[in-house]
Amino acid sequence: LEFRRVSSDLKNVVGQKYNLLIDCDTGVDDAYALLLACRCDLFNLVGVTTVAGNVDVHQVTNNTCVVLDAANASKRLPVCKGFSTALLEAPHFCPEIHGTNGLGDIDTSEIGIETPSKRKLNSELHAVEFMIDQAKLHAQRFESAVSKLSESDADVEDKMEALSAEHQLTIVALAPMTNIAVALKHYPQLGNGVRQIVFMGGAARSGGNATPWAEANILCDPEAARIVLNSGIDLIMYPWDVFEAFRFTRLTVQPFLDEQRSTAAKLAGQLMMSEMNRFEQDFAAMGDAGTLCVLLRPDACQMRRVHVDVELRGELTRGMTVVDWRERVYPPDLPAKRPNVTLVTQIDNKRFCKLFKKYICKRSEERRVGKECRSRWS
């Protein structure tokens, strides 16, 4: 049977397991996503790569380790430092949003978590090298599994999809996509081992946050975003439009603050209160954590297939994600391009909050270490 990558557009199902690689610039909302990735037993977290974004890459990497400590993640989990600068864009650090330390300037010692973290980076690989190695590894596993299928199987497409979910990699991009873009340039076959990339970035209809038209993750490295958007890999885009729709309030955050069994819950509660106090508002946006909830509960979202590209040269619109919403195109109109993104257009906040609370507030010792960590990094 010919080895090929399986399209996963809108085929993610409730209860499905994922091999995750998270690429992040750990600030407050990245922390929520990392906690969920570590605490949910449907995620086999194979590693975390870091990149400059909310703060510099050294602070990002320490923040990542602090959050992993709070989540009681395996000490063998690889954490690999990536790029300190974008391909072309100057840095856009934002201490006003995430605090000078990137984690809301909270004191994690209050919940028994040291900072700087004493967790050692157990891989000397650069983030790009690690990403390529993991893509090759998962491509080999997928290819081996596919080779055992028969062309005569009546349900071969369903079996291929199941094998893709079991053996290929899902990259969750929560930051400027510098690491991923460079990995694609160095190894164009990256997609053979990557089932999909789920990224928090861009805006579809709402306008941006960093500028009137550009969302911060895309603005921080628009050239990288364009490379990823045109890579041919299946993409799920979780845009600024739904970023603040997933939220906890001062009333609903209390169970996290009261939780005595889980440092993950305590950290999440501290971060939520820090955000609400910093901006003098009654809610905390969970932001990046929504990307993982989309994977866990695709039935709690509305999505649409569209074509998305990035504006690179506009004086006022650099970093804007341009979504082609047109349903009919006639000459001499600019021809429509094939959809390259599954765009999340709406989410069910109540179901997302229930999901997040379920995994974050469970006892730390109930957490399961992913099979990848047990088998390859032990």
KEKOLKOL-837685 format. One line per field, with one value per residue (C-alpha): residue number from 0; residue in three letters; y negated, z negated, x negated. Coordinates in Angstrom, 2 decimals, padded with zeros to 5 digits. Each point is the difference from the previous one (the first is absolute). Layout:
k = [NUM, ...]
r = [ALA, ...]
yy = [Y, ...]
zz = [Z, ...]
xx = [X, ...]
This chain:
k = [0, 1, 2, 3, 4, 5, 6, 7, 8, 9, 10, 11, 12, 13, 14, 15, 16, 17, 18, 19, 20, 21, 22, 23, 24, 25, 26, 27, 28, 29, 30, 31, 32, 33, 34, 35, 36, 37, 38, 39, 40, 41, 42, 43, 44, 45, 46, 47, 48, 49, 50, 51, 52, 53, 54, 55, 56, 57, 58, 59, 60, 61, 62, 63, 64, 65, 66, 67, 68, 69, 70, 71, 72, 73, 74, 75, 76, 77, 78, 79, 80, 81, 82, 83, 84, 85, 86, 87, 88, 89, 90, 91, 92, 93, 94, 95, 96, 97, 98, 99, 100, 101, 102, 103, 104, 105, 106, 107, 108, 109, 110, 111, 112, 113, 114, 115, 116, 117, 118, 119, 120, 121, 122, 123, 124, 125, 126, 127, 128, 129, 130, 131, 132, 133, 134, 135, 136, 137, 138, 139, 140, 141, 142, 143, 144, 145, 146, 147, 148, 149, 150, 151, 152, 153, 154, 155, 156, 157, 158, 159, 160, 161, 162, 163, 164, 165, 166, 167, 168, 169, 170, 171, 172, 173, 174, 175, 176, 177, 178, 179, 180, 181, 182, 183, 184, 185, 186, 187, 188, 189, 190, 191, 192, 193, 194, 195, 196, 197, 198, 199, 200, 201, 202, 203, 204, 205, 206, 207, 208, 209, 210, 211, 212, 213, 214, 215, 216, 217, 218, 219, 220, 221, 222, 223, 224, 225, 226, 227, 228, 229, 230, 231, 232, 233, 234, 235, 236, 237, 238, 239, 240, 241, 242, 243, 244, 245, 246, 247, 248, 249, 250, 251, 252, 253, 254, 255, 256, 257, 258, 259, 260, 261, 262, 263, 264, 265, 266, 267, 268, 269, 270, 271, 272, 273, 274, 275, 276, 277, 278, 279, 280, 281, 282, 283, 284, 285, 286, 287, 288, 289, 290, 291, 292, 293, 294, 295, 296, 297, 298, 299, 300, 301, 302, 303, 304, 305, 306, 307, 308, 309, 310, 311, 312, 313, 314, 315, 316, 317, 318, 319, 320, 321, 322, 323, 324, 325, 326, 327, 328, 329, 330, 331, 332, 333, 334, 335, 336, 337, 338, 339, 340, 341, 342, 343, 344, 345, 346, 347, 348, 349, 350, 351, 352, 353, 354, 355, 356, 357, 358, 359, 360, 361, 362, 363, 364, 365, 366, 367, 368, 369, 370, 371, 372, 373, 374, 375, 376, 377]
r = [LEU, GLU, PHE, ARG, ARG, VAL, SER, SER, ASP, LEU, LYS, ASN, VAL, VAL, GLY, GLN, LYS, TYR, ASN, LEU, LEU, ILE, ASP, CYS, ASP, THR, GLY, VAL, ASP, ASP, ALA, TYR, ALA, LEU, LEU, LEU, ALA, CYS, ARG, CYS, ASP, LEU, PHE, ASN, LEU, VAL, GLY, VAL, THR, THR, VAL, ALA, GLY, ASN, VAL, ASP, VAL, HIS, GLN, VAL, THR, ASN, ASN, THR, CYS, VAL, VAL, LEU, ASP, ALA, ALA, ASN, ALA, SER, LYS, ARG, LEU, PRO, VAL, CYS, LYS, GLY, PHE, SER, THR, ALA, LEU, LEU, GLU, ALA, PRO, HIS, PHE, CYS, PRO, GLU, ILE, HIS, GLY, THR, ASN, GLY, LEU, GLY, ASP, ILE, ASP, THR, SER, GLU, ILE, GLY, ILE, GLU, THR, PRO, SER, LYS, ARG, LYS, LEU, ASN, SER, GLU, LEU, HIS, ALA, VAL, GLU, PHE, MET, ILE, ASP, GLN, ALA, LYS, LEU, HIS, ALA, GLN, ARG, PHE, GLU, SER, ALA, VAL, SER, LYS, LEU, SER, GLU, SER, ASP, ALA, ASP, VAL, GLU, ASP, LYS, MET, GLU, ALA, LEU, SER, ALA, GLU, HIS, GLN, LEU, THR, ILE, VAL, ALA, LEU, ALA, PRO, MET, THR, ASN, ILE, ALA, VAL, ALA, LEU, LYS, HIS, TYR, PRO, GLN, LEU, GLY, ASN, GLY, VAL, ARG, GLN, ILE, VAL, PHE, MET, GLY, GLY, ALA, ALA, ARG, SER, GLY, GLY, ASN, ALA, THR, PRO, TRP, ALA, GLU, ALA, ASN, ILE, LEU, CYS, ASP, PRO, GLU, ALA, ALA, ARG, ILE, VAL, LEU, ASN, SER, GLY, ILE, ASP, LEU, ILE, MET, TYR, PRO, TRP, ASP, VAL, PHE, GLU, ALA, PHE, ARG, PHE, THR, ARG, LEU, THR, VAL, GLN, PRO, PHE, LEU, ASP, GLU, GLN, ARG, SER, THR, ALA, ALA, LYS, LEU, ALA, GLY, GLN, LEU, MET, MET, SER, GLU, MET, ASN, ARG, PHE, GLU, GLN, ASP, PHE, ALA, ALA, MET, GLY, ASP, ALA, GLY, THR, LEU, CYS, VAL, LEU, LEU, ARG, PRO, ASP, ALA, CYS, GLN, MET, ARG, ARG, VAL, HIS, VAL, ASP, VAL, GLU, LEU, ARG, GLY, GLU, LEU, THR, ARG, GLY, MET, THR, VAL, VAL, ASP, TRP, ARG, GLU, ARG, VAL, TYR, PRO, PRO, ASP, LEU, PRO, ALA, LYS, ARG, PRO, ASN, VAL, THR, LEU, VAL, THR, GLN, ILE, ASP, ASN, LYS, ARG, PHE, CYS, LYS, LEU, PHE, LYS, LYS, TYR, ILE, CYS, LYS, ARG, SER, GLU, GLU, ARG, ARG, VAL, GLY, LYS, GLU, CYS, ARG, SER, ARG, TRP, SER]
yy = [000.00, -003.37, -002.00, -003.35, -002.55, 000.14, -003.18, -000.62, -002.92, 000.05, 003.72, -000.36, 001.85, -000.12, 002.43, 000.18, 000.04, -002.25, -000.02, -003.65, -002.25, -003.46, -003.02, -002.95, -003.39, 000.69, -002.89, 000.19, 001.66, 002.35, 001.18, 001.03, 002.06, 001.68, 000.93, 001.58, 001.85, 001.53, 000.84, 001.53, 003.72, -000.32, -001.92, 001.75, -003.02, 000.90, -003.31, -003.78, -002.48, -003.67, -003.21, -003.72, -001.74, -001.25, -000.32, 000.93, 003.66, 000.56, -001.21, 001.94, 003.20, -000.54, -000.76, 003.20, 002.01, -001.70, 000.93, 003.58, 000.19, -001.17, 002.60, 002.70, 000.86, 002.65, -001.29, 001.99, -002.06, -001.75, -003.81, -001.53, -003.67, -001.58, -003.33, -003.24, -002.16, 000.11, 000.50, -003.76, -001.72, -001.84, 001.34, -000.96, 001.00, -000.89, -000.27, -002.23, 003.03, 002.98, -001.72, -000.51, 003.72, 001.11, 001.76, -002.95, -000.78, 002.51, 001.58, 003.72, 000.77, -000.48, 003.27, 001.76, -000.52, -001.45, -002.59, 000.04, 003.63, 002.59, 002.22, 000.67, -000.06, 003.69, -000.50, -002.00, -000.13, -003.31, -000.17, 000.35, 003.10, 001.58, -000.82, 001.58, 003.09, 000.49, -000.44, 002.64, 002.38, -000.29, 000.25, 003.30, 001.33, -001.04, 001.41, 003.31, 000.26, -000.95, 002.62, 002.70, -001.07, 001.62, -001.85, 002.40, -001.16, -001.43, -002.60, -000.90, -003.77, 000.31, 002.21, -002.51, -002.76, 002.05, 000.78, -003.68, -000.93, 002.77, -000.45, -003.52, -003.19, -002.95, -003.25, -002.58, -003.43, -002.62, -002.54, -001.68, 002.89, -000.62, 003.48, 001.76, -002.11, 000.67, 003.71, 000.01, -001.75, 002.43, 003.08, -000.48, 003.55, -001.05, 000.59, 003.74, 000.38, -002.86, 000.72, -003.61, -003.31, -001.70, -003.61, -002.92, -002.97, -002.48, -001.54, 000.77, -002.71, -001.69, -002.03, 000.50, -000.69, -001.09, -002.36, -000.78, 002.88, 002.27, 002.56, 000.16, 003.51, -000.67, -003.55, 001.21, 002.04, -000.44, 001.56, 003.17, 000.09, -000.23, 002.92, 002.16, -001.03, 001.00, 003.24, 002.36, 001.45, 000.20, -003.08, -000.92, -003.73, -001.16, -003.77, -003.10, -000.04, 002.84, -000.61, -001.82, 002.03, 002.78, -001.56, 000.46, -002.66, -001.02, 002.37, 002.99, -000.31, 000.66, 003.84, -000.32, -002.25, 002.34, 003.18, 001.42, 003.19, -001.41, -002.56, -000.22, -001.31, -002.39, -001.44, -000.35, -001.80, -002.35, -000.86, -000.65, -002.33, -001.79, -000.64, -001.24, -002.32, -001.29, -001.03, -000.82, 002.33, 002.79, 002.76, 001.74, 001.11, 003.52, -000.78, 002.62, 002.76, -000.16, 001.65, 003.18, -000.14, -000.10, 003.31, 001.54, -001.22, -000.87, 000.37, -003.10, -002.20, -001.34, 000.12, -000.93, 000.78, -003.19, -001.25, -002.16, -001.91, -002.68, -003.58, -000.76, -003.46, -002.14, -003.15, 000.35, 003.68, 001.92, 003.25, -000.01, 003.43, -000.38, 002.42, 000.63, 000.18, -000.14, 002.75, -000.90, -001.44, -001.10, -001.43, -002.49, 000.52, 001.24, 003.81, 001.78, 002.30, 003.37, -000.12, 000.61, -000.49, 001.34, -003.18, 000.12, -002.54, 000.69, 001.93, 001.15, -001.70, 002.05, 003.30, -001.23, -001.20, 003.31, 001.86, -002.16, 000.27, 003.78, 000.58, -002.83, 000.59, 003.73, 001.25, -000.37, 003.63, 001.03, -001.46, 002.51, -000.38, 000.29, 003.21, -001.95, -001.23, 003.47, 001.76, -002.40, -002.27, 002.41]
zz = [000.00, 000.98, -002.99, -000.17, -002.55, -001.03, 000.06, -003.43, 000.87, -002.42, -000.67, -003.58, -002.27, -003.69, -002.02, 002.56, -001.29, 001.32, 000.14, -000.83, 000.50, -001.43, 001.37, -002.34, -001.30, -003.50, -001.36, -002.01, 002.54, 001.29, -003.61, 000.01, 003.14, -001.40, -003.20, 001.99, 002.31, -002.98, -002.00, 002.71, 000.62, 003.62, 000.76, 000.40, -000.37, 001.74, -000.62, -000.28, 002.15, -000.88, 002.00, -000.72, -000.03, -003.12, -001.67, 001.02, 000.73, -003.18, -002.18, 002.14, -000.57, -003.76, -000.08, 001.91, -002.55, -002.90, 001.49, 000.65, -003.64, -001.11, 002.26, -001.51, 003.48, 000.42, -000.54, 003.12, 002.21, 002.61, -000.05, 002.88, 000.37, 003.40, 001.69, -001.88, 002.99, 002.84, 003.63, 000.71, -002.51, -003.03, -003.43, -001.42, -003.65, -002.07, -003.78, -000.27, 000.93, -001.51, -002.72, -000.04, -000.60, 002.55, -002.65, -001.33, -002.58, -002.36, -002.83, 000.77, -003.28, -001.67, 001.60, -000.56, 003.49, 000.23, 002.54, 001.71, 000.56, -000.84, 002.79, 002.39, 003.75, 000.65, 003.70, 001.52, 003.32, 001.40, 000.23, 003.80, -000.19, -002.54, 002.11, 003.10, -001.94, -001.38, 003.44, 001.45, -002.89, 000.34, 003.79, -000.34, -002.43, 002.26, 003.11, -001.74, -001.13, 003.43, 001.72, -001.81, 001.52, 003.08, 003.02, -000.10, -003.43, 000.35, -002.71, 000.94, -000.24, -003.53, -000.98, 001.48, -002.01, -003.19, 000.65, 000.65, -003.37, -001.76, 001.57, 001.40, -001.88, -000.78, -000.44, -002.16, 000.79, -002.66, 001.02, 002.98, 002.42, 000.52, -001.13, 002.20, 003.06, -000.29, -000.51, 003.22, 001.90, -001.28, 000.41, 002.54, -000.74, -003.52, 000.89, 000.49, -003.77, -000.94, 000.08, -000.60, -001.45, -002.32, -000.52, -002.04, 002.23, 002.37, 000.15, 002.42, -000.41, -003.31, 000.83, -001.92, -003.50, 000.56, 002.78, 001.42, 002.47, -001.30, -002.80, -002.09, 000.80, 003.73, -000.23, -001.91, 003.03, 003.03, 002.39, -002.08, -000.09, 003.78, 000.36, -002.28, 001.63, 003.39, -001.16, 001.09, -003.52, -001.41, -002.15, -002.65, -000.79, -003.42, 000.58, -002.12, 000.77, -002.51, -002.27, -002.72, 000.47, -002.14, -003.46, -003.73, -002.28, -003.57, -001.16, 002.12, -000.75, -003.71, 000.22, 001.41, -002.88, -002.55, 001.48, -002.44, 001.85, 003.29, 000.52, 003.61, -001.23, -002.42, 002.73, 002.40, -002.69, -000.81, 003.67, 000.52, -003.01, 001.13, 003.41, -001.43, -002.44, 002.56, 002.45, -002.63, 001.59, -001.19, 002.28, 000.99, 003.62, 000.35, 003.48, 001.14, -002.04, 002.49, 002.66, -002.07, -000.82, 003.74, 000.31, -002.99, 000.81, 003.68, -000.51, -002.22, 002.88, 003.30, 002.78, 003.64, 002.78, 001.44, 001.68, -002.19, 000.82, -001.73, 001.07, -000.11, 001.50, -001.04, -001.88, -002.19, 000.50, -000.32, -001.82, 000.91, 000.73, 003.18, 000.07, 003.30, -000.99, 003.58, 000.94, 003.69, 002.22, 003.62, 002.53, -000.13, -003.79, -001.60, 000.17, -003.26, -001.40, -001.54, -003.74, -002.03, -003.52, -002.19, -001.79, -003.43, 000.14, -003.26, -003.23, -002.84, -003.07, -002.53, 001.42, 000.35, -003.63, -001.21, 001.92, -001.32, -003.61, 000.30, 000.81, -001.87, -003.35, -000.23, -002.43, 001.22, -000.61, 002.34, 002.96, 002.52, 001.71, 003.79, 001.58, 002.03, -003.17, -001.54, 003.03, 001.50, -002.79, -002.95]
xx = [000.00, -001.41, -001.23, 001.71, 001.07, 003.64, 002.07, 001.50, 002.26, 002.94, -000.62, -001.19, 002.40, 000.88, -002.12, -002.79, -003.59, -002.75, -003.78, -000.72, -002.99, 000.64, -001.88, 000.50, -001.16, 001.25, 001.96, 003.21, 002.30, -002.73, -000.25, 003.67, -000.59, -003.12, 001.84, 002.82, -002.39, -001.78, 003.10, 002.20, -000.56, 001.18, -003.20, -003.35, -002.28, -003.28, -001.75, 000.19, -001.90, -000.39, -000.38, -000.19, 003.36, 001.73, -003.43, -003.55, -000.71, -002.03, 002.88, 002.45, -001.98, -000.15, 003.73, 000.66, -001.96, 001.82, 003.38, -001.13, -001.10, 003.45, 001.61, -002.22, -001.25, -002.65, -003.53, -000.89, 002.30, -002.19, 000.01, -001.98, -000.85, 000.61, -000.53, -000.57, 000.99, 002.52, -001.01, 000.20, 002.27, -001.40, 001.07, 003.39, -000.33, 003.06, -000.67, 003.06, 002.14, -001.82, -002.06, -003.74, -000.58, 002.61, 002.11, 001.94, -002.71, 001.59, -002.01, 000.02, -001.79, 003.39, 001.10, -003.32, -001.45, -003.51, -001.02, -002.40, 000.88, -002.64, 001.31, -002.86, 000.39, -000.57, -000.56, -002.85, 001.82, 001.18, 003.80, -000.15, -002.21, 002.34, 003.05, -001.55, -001.12, 003.49, 001.58, -002.33, 000.70, 003.76, -000.18, -001.86, 002.58, 002.87, -001.64, -000.67, 003.63, 001.36, -002.19, 001.95, 003.32, 001.44, 001.41, 002.95, 001.14, 003.49, -000.57, -003.57, 000.63, 001.36, -002.93, -002.46, 001.62, -000.21, -003.67, -000.69, 001.47, -001.92, -003.42, -000.35, -000.78, 002.24, -001.94, 001.74, -001.43, 000.71, -002.63, -001.66, -000.61, -003.73, -001.09, 002.55, -000.79, -003.73, 000.68, 002.04, -002.78, -002.64, 002.19, 002.84, 001.23, 001.02, 003.65, -000.57, -000.13, 002.32, 003.70, 001.00, -001.12, 002.45, -001.00, 001.23, -000.49, 001.51, 003.44, 002.81, 002.65, -000.75, -003.09, -003.21, -001.28, -003.62, 001.14, 003.45, -000.41, -002.76, 000.08, -003.20, -001.25, 000.20, -001.34, -003.06, -001.09, 002.28, -002.55, -000.02, 003.80, 000.16, -002.42, 002.15, 003.28, -001.36, -001.65, 002.77, 000.26, 003.52, 000.59, 002.55, 000.07, 001.22, 000.21, 000.23, 003.75, 000.56, -003.01, 001.97, 003.18, -001.53, -000.05, 000.39, 001.52, -000.81, 002.73, -000.98, -003.72, 000.51, -000.18, -003.53, -001.09, 001.61, -001.51, -002.55, -000.93, -001.31, -002.78, 001.21, 003.35, -001.66, -002.21, 002.94, 001.99, -002.88, -000.47, 003.72, 000.18, -003.16, 001.54, 003.30, -001.75, -002.51, 002.73, 002.64, 002.51, 002.29, -001.28, -003.22, -000.37, -001.40, -001.32, -002.50, 001.64, 002.85, -002.17, -000.11, 003.71, 000.68, -001.85, 001.76, 003.50, 000.34, 003.74, -000.12, -001.20, 001.15, -002.60, -000.25, -002.45, -001.53, -003.14, -002.24, -003.19, -002.05, -000.62, -003.73, -000.41, 002.97, -000.96, 003.09, 000.79, -003.30, 000.74, 003.69, 001.47, 002.04, 002.94, 001.77, 003.68, 001.30, 002.44, 000.22, -002.72, 000.45, -002.49, -001.57, -000.05, -003.20, 000.29, 000.73, -002.68, 000.67, 000.73, -003.14, 001.37, 002.76, 001.06, 001.63, 002.83, 001.85, -000.55, 002.25, -001.47, 001.96, -001.24, -003.58, -000.04, 001.41, -002.70, -002.83, 001.18, 000.41, -003.66, -001.69, 001.68, -000.68, -002.63, -003.58, -000.83, 002.80, -001.86, -001.32, -003.35, 000.29, -001.25, -002.55, -001.67, 000.02, -001.41, -002.48, -001.13, -000.23]
